[in-house]
Amino acid sequence: MIGIGIAVTGRGQAPGFAFSFVNLPLFAALLPSFVAHAEPGFEYRLYLGFDVGDLVFDSDATRDAIDAWVARHVVAPLAARTPARGGPVRVRVATLRFENPLGKPGPAMNYVMAAAYADGADFLARMNDDAVLRGPWAAASVRQLRAFAPSGVGVVGPACASGCGYGVEGVGGQGQGRRLPKGMLPQDFVHRTHLLIFDTYYPLVFTDWYMDEWISGVYGPSYTRGGVGEISHWVGPAVGAEGAVEGAGVSQRGGRFLPDVTHRHWVPSLVRHGHKRVVAWVKKRLLSDIRAMAGAAVH
């Protein structure tokens, strides 16, 4: 099972934006592209985490409408997949209400990833709600994680065709932006082992930016792979057939939160500390495997 965690919000839409959940990037871009590129052979569970008090999501009526939309546009098309396309694909979607006084994505992301882990997901994928999946990704991501030694220890992520970065809230919702540095994973995919090595999916100090920098560095180059699948970021309300995106590029929505750039100084030390935990886990796992093989040889 692949658990996909997505922090969602109705904040930060451009002036004149139609106040309807179907126009949010999650429904206009990410979910249609997910349906287009979902691969058979996996059960998918999507966890949509929203803040208590969110003007769009924190409404029983809206969540009922979302459930109906998901049943029609996500669950039904995947269940009806023909043998020519690999057959039916199982998917479940849950909306999770989260008390988030900071109003930042970091706490919500940790929450939805913990929920996926608690439900027994074998693999965990953290996705941005304004990402567009541009091709198959699940099977290649699983193969790469299983290819690491020991199996399952590491992180993989997609290449970004265009537009990967973050807007900073400013006058009129627009402002200075941050581009992802070269080699940074715009999204990440791990085995559930990640939450055996670490107490939380991301360090709690990273409430908005720098989560990607931490997870892109914490496993080290031997256990990190980029370019597994490809995404772009949403620029408008329309996603065409089979997940094709019109004018994919830098998001034009502006920022949805004001990032705390003072957290940058925590990145090097937390990467080093986290990598020590990875190394300790790998040594423990390899020693356990050696002992198991030795015991099997004796018998």
N, C-alpha and C positions, 0 to 999 in steps of 0.2 A: 504494500500500500504506500502511495505517495501522498503525504500531507502537504498541502500548499497553503502557506500563511500569507495573508494580504491585509495590511492596515488600510482602512478606507475612511474617507471623510467627505463631507459635503462643503467644507470650507474652501475659500480662496478662488471661487469661480469668477471669471471676468465679468465686468459690468454688462448687463443685458443678457447674461447667460440664463437660458430657460431653466426654471427651478423645478426640474424633474429628474428623478434618479436615472432614467434611461439615457440622459445626456451626459452623465458622469463618465469619465474615461474607463472605469471598471466595466461598465455595461456597453459602452460604445466601441471599446477597443480590446481590452485584455480578454474578457470572456469570449467574444466572438473568435478571437485568434486562438484561444485555448481550444475551443470546439474544433476549429479547422485543423489543428495539429496534434490533438490528443491521440496517443498511440495505444493500440490494443495490447493486452497482456498485463495491464496495470489497473488497479482500482485507485481512483483519485478522490481525495477529500479536500475540499476547499474551505478554509476558515477565514471569514471576513470579520475582522475586528474593528468595531467603531466605538467612539467615545460616548459615554453617558452625556446626554444633552445635545448630541449632534443634530443639526437642524434638518437633515435629510433622513438619516438612518434611525434615529432614536424615536421611532413612531411605530406603533403596532400596525397601523394601516399601511404605512410604507413597507414595513417588513413583510406583510402579507402580499403586497403587490410584487415585491422582490421575489418572494418564494414562487409566485405564479409565473413571473418572467423567467426565472431560472428553470423551472419545470418545462416551460415551452421552448426556450431558446438554448438551453444547455443539456439538461438531462434527457429530454425526448430525442433530440437529433443524435446524440451519442448512443443511446439505447437502440436506435433504429439503423445504426451503421450496417451496411451490407457486407457479405463475405468478401466482396471484391476490395473493400477498404479495411479488411481485417476483422470485421464483425463488431458486435456491440461492445461499447466501452462503459464501464460502471463509474459513476461519479455522484458524489453527495456534496451538498453545499450547506454550511452552517453560518449563521450570523451571530456574532458574539459581542455582547454589550460589555464594555470595559470602563471602569472608573479611572479616568486619566486626567488628574487635575493639571498636569503640565500641558496637555493638549499637543503633545509631540508624538511623532511616529515611533520612536524607539521603545517606549514602554508597551505600546500596543503590539509591536512586532514580537517582542519577547513573549507576550501573552498568547498570541495566536500560535506561535511555534511550540510553546509549552503544551497548549491544548492538543495539537497534532501529535506530539510525543505521547501524551497521556492516553490518547485514543489508540496507540499502538502502531503508528505509522513507522514503516521500515526506513523510509527516506523522507527528508524534510526539504522543501523548496520554499525559499522566501522570494516573493515577487512583489514588484511595485504595481500599484493599481493603475498606473498610466503607462505600463509597458505594453508592447505589442510583440507577441511571439511570431517569428517569421519562418518557422519551420519546426520539424520534429526535434525534441530535446530530451525526452524522458529516458528512452532506451540508451542513448549515448551517455547520458549523465550517470546512469546506474552502472553501465559497463566500466566507465572510467573509475568510479569509486571502488568497484570490486577489483580493479586492476592494481590498486595501491597495495602495498605490503606493510603491515597487515591490511587485509581487506576492510574497506569501509572507513578507514581513518584518512580524512582529507576533505577538501572542498573543491567543487567545480563550479563553473559559471559560464554564461554565454558571452559571445562577442556582441558588440553594440554597433549596429549598422549606422546609426546617426542619433544625435540628440541626447546622449546619455550625460546627464548633469542635473543640477538642481537650481531652481529659481529661488531667489531670496526676496521675501516680501518687502515691498517698498511702496512708494507713491503710486496709487492706482493698481496695486497688486503686482507691479513690475519692479525689477531692480537688478542688482548685480547677481550674477550666477556663478556656480562652481562647476567646472568640467571635471569629469573623472580623470585622474592621472593615468598615464599609460600603464597597462598591466593590472588595473583595478577591475574587480569583478562587479558589474552593475547589478547583478542578482546572484544568489548563491544556492547551492544544492549540496546537502550533506547526508550522511547516514545518521541514524538515531544515536550512534556512538557519540556524536558531537555533544549531546546533552548528558552523557556519562563522563565526558572529559571536563566539561564546563558546567557551572551551576546555572547559568542562563544562556540563551542563544547568543546574545551580544552582551558585553559588559554594561552594567546598569548606568554608568556615567555617560554613555553615548546616547543622548536623548533624541538626536536628529542626524547631524552629519557624523562622519568618521566611523560609523558601523561598517561600511564597506571597506575602508582602509584597514580596519582591524582584522576582519575575517579574510581579507586578501593576503595578509601577511602572517597571521598567527600560525598557520600550518607549515610555513616554509615552502620553498620552491619544489621540494621533492613530493609534497602532498597537496599541491595547488595546481589546477589546470583551468585555463580560460579557453574561450573559443569553442565551448561545447554547446552547440545551438547558437541562435542569433536572435537578438531583440532590437527594437527601436522604441522610441518614445512618442506617445500620442501627440498629434498637433491639431486635431479637429474631430468632429463628431462621427465621421463616416469610416467604417471599415468595410471593404468590399468582400466579394465572394472569396471563400477559402482563405480568409484572414489577410487579403491584400489591403494595404493601407495607402490611402491617397495622400501624397505629400508628407510622408513620414520624415520627421526631423525634430528640431528642438521644440519642446512643448511651449505653447503660447499662453498657457493658463496663468502664468505668474506663480509666485510662491504661495504656499498654504500654511507656512509657519515661519517664524523668525529663528534661524539657527543660532545656536550658541557656539561661536567659533573659538571660545576659550577652551573648549574640550580638546582642541588639536594637540595640546602638549601632553595629553594622556596617552596618545596613540603609541609612541615608541615603547614606553615602559610596559603598557598592557600587552602589546604584541610580544615583547620579550618574556614577560611573566607567563602569558598564555602558551607560548611555544615550549617553555619548560614543562608545562603540564602535558602537552602533546607528546614530547619526548619521553616523559615518565610513563605515560599510558602505553606508548608503543613498546617500550622495554618490558613493561609488565605483561603485555599481551604476547609478545614474542617468547618470553620466558615460559608463560603458561602453555603456549603451543608446543614448545620443545619438550616440556615435561609430559604433556599429553601424548606426544609421539613416542617418547621413551617408555611410557607406561604401556602403550599399545604394543610396542616391540617385545616387551617382557612377556606379555600374555600371548 
